[in-house]
Amino acid sequence: MKFYESIANYYEKIFPAQDSAEILQNEFFAAKRADILDVGCATGEISLGLSAANNITGIDIDEEMIKIAKSKKRLNNSNVNFYSLDMNKIEGFFGPETFDGILCLGNTIVHLGGFGEIEDFFKKIEKILKKGGQFIAQILNYDMIISKKISELPLIDNEDITFERYYDQIENSSKLNFRSVLNIKKENRKIENNIALYPAGKNEIERALQSAKFGGINFFSDIDRTAFDINNSMTLAFHARK
């Protein structure tokens, strides 16, 4: 996917994983060593962070992201399996009841084409989860973005980059156009991109999970289980069980 291929080498500067792997381990996978699939793993930071205590598989559609993840795997002498794979093809690639947990973080779900594709994806997730398996995901809170007509997200600014993010309504479409401008400071270079995203809200996510026969559905503001406020939380995270 051109959008992410062009920024792959700077991805960790834009979206540092920070303590995400430790939070996930403590909140969801502390009980036992688990078989976990990380869908949309990007450059593999979270997958690698979870690998010491679990058996991890990471997939991403972007080959450049996976190439970087594999190089980090070699440096860390990790046993993570990384594959370049479309999230829509997981059911054919992995067998039934393969994983104890499946992650889909970083706003990955909204790259699907609409509610029907999200519903279908959740059904595929359900099939490859073991009985009692956990599905943990995170997207932006599009209920707030749309209700408040937010057209620009907070600037990401550090010593290496600035990353500008904008949303535009696409005429006669239920999708939003996501535009970004990445400025690499030391190179004095800009990378501009745009991609259409489906702004799924909390109610749609819940309906799709219920349709896929998930239970124990809970929504949070983030993966640390902080309370979700539909009017003020920037992100929407959820946890569900097969």
LINGIRA-V897181 format. One record per residue. N is the residue number from 1. RES is the residue in one small letter. PSI is psi as a letter, one per 20 degrees, with the letter a starting at -180 (none if undefined). NEAR is the number of other C-alpha atoms within 8 Angstrom. D_LAST is the distance of its C-alpha to the last C-alpha in Angstrom with 2 decimals. Layout:
{{N,RES,PSI,NEAR,D_LAST} {N,RES,PSI,NEAR,D_LAST}}
//
This chain:
{{1,m,o,6,30.66} {2,k,g,5,34.09} {3,f,g,9,32.98} {4,y,h,9,31.16} {5,e,h,11,33.41} {6,s,h,8,36.36} {7,i,j,10,34.97} {8,a,g,11,33.11} {9,n,i,8,35.90} {10,y,j,7,35.73} {11,y,g,11,31.99} {12,e,h,9,31.85} {13,k,h,9,34.91} {14,i,g,10,33.25} {15,f,m,6,29.76} {16,p,p,7,30.14} {17,a,h,9,26.94} {18,q,c,4,28.69} {19,d,k,6,26.46} {20,s,g,9,23.02} {21,a,g,11,22.05} {22,e,g,9,23.30} {23,i,g,10,21.46} {24,l,g,11,18.08} {25,q,g,10,18.98} {26,n,h,8,20.12} {27,e,h,8,17.49} {28,f,h,7,14.22} {29,f,k,10,15.31} {30,a,h,8,18.31} {31,a,h,5,17.18} {32,k,r,5,17.46} {33,r,p,9,18.20} {34,a,q,11,15.09} {35,d,o,12,14.76} {36,i,p,13,14.21} {37,l,p,12,14.75} {38,d,o,13,16.82} {39,v,p,13,17.11} {40,g,l,13,20.51} {41,c,i,14,21.75} {42,a,c,12,25.34} {43,t,j,12,27.82} {44,g,j,12,25.32} {45,e,g,10,26.12} {46,i,g,10,22.67} {47,s,g,14,21.70} {48,l,h,12,24.99} {49,g,h,9,24.62} {50,l,i,12,21.41} {51,s,h,12,22.87} {52,a,h,7,25.00} {53,a,i,7,22.19} {54,n,r,10,19.48} {55,n,o,11,19.38} {56,i,p,15,19.14} {57,t,p,13,19.23} {58,g,p,15,20.42} {59,i,q,17,21.00} {60,d,q,16,23.19} {61,i,h,10,25.13} {62,d,o,12,28.28} {63,e,h,9,30.26} {64,e,h,8,32.43} {65,m,g,14,29.54} {66,i,h,16,28.32} {67,k,g,9,31.93} {68,i,g,12,32.21} {69,a,g,13,28.95} {70,k,h,9,30.30} {71,s,h,8,33.63} {72,k,h,9,32.10} {73,k,g,12,30.15} {74,r,g,8,33.56} {75,l,h,7,35.21} {76,n,i,6,32.60} {77,n,l,6,32.49} {78,s,q,10,28.71} {79,n,j,8,26.47} {80,v,p,12,24.06} {81,n,o,7,23.73} {82,f,p,10,24.43} {83,y,q,9,24.43} {84,s,o,10,25.73} {85,l,p,10,23.15} {86,d,p,9,22.31} {87,m,h,11,18.74} {88,n,i,6,18.92} {89,k,j,8,19.54} {90,i,h,11,16.61} {91,e,h,12,15.44} {92,g,h,6,19.00} {93,f,h,6,19.51} {94,f,q,8,16.57} {95,g,r,8,15.57} {96,p,q,9,12.42} {97,e,l,9,10.07} {98,t,h,10,12.45} {99,f,q,13,10.96} {100,d,h,12,9.72} {101,g,q,13,9.86} {102,i,p,15,10.89} {103,l,q,11,13.63} {104,c,n,14,15.46} {105,l,a,13,18.37} {106,g,k,7,21.95} {107,n,k,10,21.77} {108,t,g,11,20.53} {109,i,h,9,18.48} {110,v,i,12,21.72} {111,h,i,9,23.40} {112,l,q,9,21.64} {113,g,i,10,24.04} {114,g,a,9,22.75} {115,f,g,9,20.11} {116,g,g,7,19.76} {117,e,h,9,19.17} {118,i,g,13,16.58} {119,e,g,12,14.69} {120,d,g,9,15.18} {121,f,g,10,14.13} {122,f,h,11,10.72} {123,k,h,11,10.36} {124,k,g,10,11.63} {125,i,g,12,9.29} {126,e,h,11,6.26} {127,k,h,10,8.80} {128,i,i,13,9.91} {129,l,q,17,7.00} {130,k,r,12,7.37} {131,k,p,6,5.70} {132,g,i,8,5.00} {133,g,q,12,5.42} {134,q,p,12,6.66} {135,f,o,13,7.96} {136,i,p,14,11.48} {137,a,r,11,14.15} {138,q,p,15,17.65} {139,i,r,13,20.29} {140,l,q,8,23.61} {141,n,n,13,23.99} {142,y,i,9,25.46} {143,d,g,11,25.98} {144,m,g,14,28.58} {145,i,g,10,29.95} {146,i,g,8,30.69} {147,s,h,7,31.91} {148,k,j,6,34.21} {149,k,l,7,35.21} {150,i,p,10,34.61} {151,s,i,8,36.20} {152,e,p,8,36.36} {153,l,r,8,33.96} {154,p,q,6,35.47} {155,l,p,8,37.49} {156,i,p,9,36.23} {157,d,p,8,39.43} {158,n,a,7,40.20} {159,e,i,5,43.05} {160,d,h,9,41.81} {161,i,r,13,40.49} {162,t,q,13,40.10} {163,f,o,12,37.27} {164,e,q,12,37.81} {165,r,p,12,35.05} {166,y,q,10,35.74} {167,y,p,11,34.06} {168,d,p,9,36.04} {169,q,p,8,35.24} {170,i,p,9,35.63} {171,e,p,4,37.97} {172,n,k,4,36.60} {173,s,q,7,33.05} {174,s,i,7,29.81} {175,k,r,10,29.47} {176,l,q,13,31.05} {177,n,o,12,33.21} {178,f,o,12,32.41} {179,r,q,12,35.64} {180,s,q,11,36.19} {181,v,o,11,39.30} {182,l,p,12,39.10} {183,n,o,11,42.39} {184,i,o,11,42.97} {185,k,g,10,45.68} {186,k,h,5,47.46} {187,e,i,5,47.66} {188,n,l,7,48.59} {189,r,q,7,46.30} {190,k,q,8,43.88} {191,i,o,9,40.94} {192,e,p,8,40.03} {193,n,r,8,36.97} {194,n,q,9,35.13} {195,i,q,8,31.98} {196,a,p,9,30.41} {197,l,q,12,27.07} {198,y,o,12,25.00} {199,p,m,9,24.84} {200,a,p,11,21.47} {201,g,r,9,21.49} {202,k,g,9,19.04} {203,n,h,6,19.05} {204,e,g,9,18.36} {205,i,g,10,15.40} {206,e,g,9,13.96} {207,r,g,8,14.92} {208,a,h,12,13.39} {209,l,g,14,9.89} {210,q,h,9,10.47} {211,s,h,9,11.92} {212,a,j,11,9.02} {213,k,k,9,7.16} {214,f,q,12,5.05} {215,g,r,9,6.23} {216,g,l,7,8.35} {217,i,p,11,9.85} {218,n,q,7,12.98} {219,f,q,11,15.78} {220,f,r,13,18.43} {221,s,h,14,21.60} {222,d,r,12,20.65} {223,i,i,14,18.42} {224,d,j,8,20.60} {225,r,k,8,19.05} {226,t,q,8,22.39} {227,a,q,7,22.61} {228,f,p,10,22.29} {229,d,o,7,25.46} {230,i,h,8,25.26} {231,n,i,6,29.02} {232,n,i,6,29.49} {233,s,p,11,26.52} {234,m,h,8,27.00} {235,t,q,10,23.38} {236,l,o,15,20.01} {237,a,q,13,17.01} {238,f,q,14,13.48} {239,h,p,12,10.47} {240,a,q,13,6.97} {241,r,q,11,3.79} {242,k,none,13,0.00}}
//
